């Protein structure tokens, strides 16, 4: 009889503690290790939207995989996975559009910005053929062999904020 009480007590204790795999079923934001906060675009760590604790979102692991590919600079693979996932209904169109916008921005070369912005004082012309992704990598690695830190930051700003900067130009 005493063994029955021990078993029942253990069962009650486990029941009160809850299911141990419930934490794994929750969808949380990707951590800071997601490719340098998605190559320092940070916003939402490359578009990873805000999730309420305890909810699952459509395409959870697929979207994380895509953001990881984007953070690593594997844009062709990410685009292929976006196309497949969207066609299969694993990710939403809106999320796919955000991912593709981020890829486009990271692929933008400094020489592709409007000519008006290329006339900025101290424009780093030696970086014309470098993409935003490459410039961000140079900044992260603190590699100032091609340009100074200020020039790299200027190039980054010109690419990322070109729409806002064009509004300020008379």
C-alpha positions as CSV (number, residue, x, y, z in Angstrom):
1,X,0.0,0.0,0.0
2,X,2.8,2.4,0.8
3,X,4.4,1.9,-2.7
4,X,1.1,3.0,-4.2
5,X,1.2,6.3,-2.3
6,X,4.8,6.9,-3.5
7,X,3.8,6.3,-7.1
8,X,0.7,8.5,-6.8
9,X,2.8,11.3,-5.1
10,X,5.4,11.2,-7.9
11,X,2.6,11.3,-10.5
12,X,1.0,14.3,-8.8
13,X,4.3,16.1,-8.6
14,X,5.1,15.5,-12.3
15,X,1.5,16.6,-13.2
16,X,1.9,19.8,-11.2
17,X,5.3,20.6,-12.8
18,X,3.8,20.4,-16.3
19,X,4.9,18.7,-19.4
20,X,8.7,18.9,-19.9
21,X,8.7,19.3,-23.7
22,X,6.3,22.3,-23.6
23,X,9.3,24.7,-23.7
24,X,10.6,23.1,-26.9
25,X,7.3,23.6,-28.6
26,X,7.4,27.4,-28.1
27,X,8.6,29.7,-30.8
28,X,10.9,32.4,-29.7
29,X,12.9,35.1,-31.4
30,X,16.2,34.0,-32.8
31,X,19.1,34.8,-30.4
32,X,21.9,37.2,-31.0
33,X,24.0,34.5,-32.5
34,X,21.9,34.7,-35.7
35,X,24.7,35.9,-38.0
36,X,25.9,39.0,-36.1
37,X,22.2,40.0,-35.7
38,X,21.8,39.4,-39.4
39,X,24.8,41.3,-40.4
40,X,24.1,44.1,-38.0
41,X,20.9,45.1,-39.7
42,X,19.5,44.3,-36.3
43,X,16.0,45.8,-36.9
44,X,14.3,42.5,-36.0
45,X,17.4,40.4,-36.5
46,X,16.8,40.2,-40.2
47,X,13.0,40.5,-40.1
48,X,12.4,37.8,-37.5
49,X,9.1,39.3,-36.3
50,X,8.1,39.7,-32.7
51,X,6.5,36.5,-31.4
52,X,4.4,36.2,-28.3
53,X,5.7,33.7,-25.9
54,X,4.0,30.4,-26.2
55,X,2.8,30.7,-29.8
56,X,3.9,28.9,-32.9
57,X,4.3,30.7,-36.1
58,X,4.1,29.4,-39.7
59,X,7.4,28.1,-41.0
60,X,9.3,28.4,-37.7
61,X,12.4,26.4,-38.5
62,X,12.3,27.1,-42.2
63,X,12.3,30.9,-41.6
64,X,15.1,30.6,-39.1
65,X,17.1,28.6,-41.6
66,X,16.5,31.2,-44.3
67,X,17.6,34.0,-42.0
68,X,20.7,32.1,-41.1
69,X,21.5,31.6,-44.8
70,X,21.0,35.4,-45.3
71,X,23.3,36.2,-42.3
72,X,26.0,33.9,-43.8
73,X,25.8,35.6,-47.2
74,X,24.4,32.5,-49.0
75,X,21.8,34.5,-50.9
76,X,21.2,32.2,-53.8
77,X,20.4,29.3,-51.4
78,X,18.2,31.6,-49.3
79,X,16.3,32.7,-52.4
80,X,15.8,29.1,-53.5
81,X,14.5,28.1,-50.1
82,X,12.2,31.1,-50.0
83,X,10.7,30.2,-53.3
84,X,10.2,26.6,-52.3
85,X,8.8,27.4,-48.9
86,X,6.4,30.0,-50.2
87,X,5.2,27.6,-52.9
88,X,4.7,24.9,-50.2
89,X,2.9,27.4,-47.9
90,X,5.5,27.1,-45.2
91,X,6.1,30.8,-44.9
92,X,3.8,33.7,-45.6
93,X,4.1,36.0,-48.6
94,X,4.7,39.0,-46.4
95,X,7.6,37.3,-44.6
96,X,9.0,36.1,-47.9
97,X,8.9,39.7,-49.2
98,X,10.8,40.9,-46.1
99,X,13.4,38.3,-46.6
100,X,13.8,39.1,-50.3
101,X,14.1,42.8,-49.5
102,X,16.8,42.1,-47.0
103,X,18.7,40.0,-49.6
104,X,18.4,42.8,-52.1
105,X,19.7,45.4,-49.7
106,X,22.6,43.2,-48.6
107,X,23.5,42.6,-52.3
108,X,23.4,46.3,-53.2
109,X,26.8,47.6,-54.2
110,X,28.0,51.0,-53.3
111,X,28.3,52.0,-56.9
112,X,24.6,51.3,-57.5
113,X,23.4,54.1,-55.2
114,X,22.1,57.3,-56.9
115,X,24.8,59.5,-58.4
116,X,23.7,62.4,-56.2
117,X,24.7,60.4,-53.1
118,X,28.0,59.4,-54.7
119,X,29.0,63.1,-54.7
120,X,29.1,63.2,-50.9
121,X,32.2,64.6,-49.4
122,X,34.7,61.8,-48.5
123,X,32.8,59.3,-50.7
124,X,34.8,56.0,-50.5
125,X,35.1,55.4,-54.3
126,X,37.5,52.5,-53.7
127,X,34.5,50.6,-52.3
128,X,32.2,51.0,-55.4
129,X,32.3,47.3,-56.2
130,X,31.6,46.2,-52.6
131,X,28.2,45.1,-51.5
132,X,26.6,46.1,-48.2
133,X,27.2,42.6,-46.9
134,X,30.9,42.8,-47.7
135,X,31.2,46.3,-46.1
136,X,29.4,45.0,-43.0
137,X,31.9,42.1,-42.8
138,X,34.8,44.5,-43.1
139,X,33.4,46.5,-40.2
140,X,32.8,43.5,-38.1
141,X,36.2,42.1,-38.7
142,X,37.7,45.6,-38.2
143,X,39.6,45.3,-41.5
144,X,40.5,48.8,-42.4
145,X,43.0,47.9,-45.2
146,X,40.7,49.2,-48.0
147,X,39.1,52.1,-46.2
148,X,39.0,53.8,-42.8
149,X,36.3,52.9,-40.3
150,X,34.6,56.2,-41.0
151,X,34.5,55.5,-44.7
152,X,33.1,52.1,-44.2
153,X,30.4,53.4,-41.9
154,X,29.6,56.2,-44.5
155,X,29.3,53.5,-47.2
156,X,27.1,51.4,-45.0
157,X,24.9,54.4,-44.2
158,X,24.7,55.5,-47.9
159,X,23.4,52.1,-48.9
160,X,21.1,51.4,-46.0
161,X,19.5,54.8,-45.8
162,X,19.6,56.0,-49.4
163,X,15.9,56.8,-49.6
164,X,16.0,58.9,-46.5
165,X,19.1,60.7,-47.6
166,X,17.7,61.4,-51.1
167,X,14.8,63.2,-49.4
168,X,17.2,65.6,-47.8
169,X,19.0,66.5,-51.0
170,X,17.5,69.6,-52.6
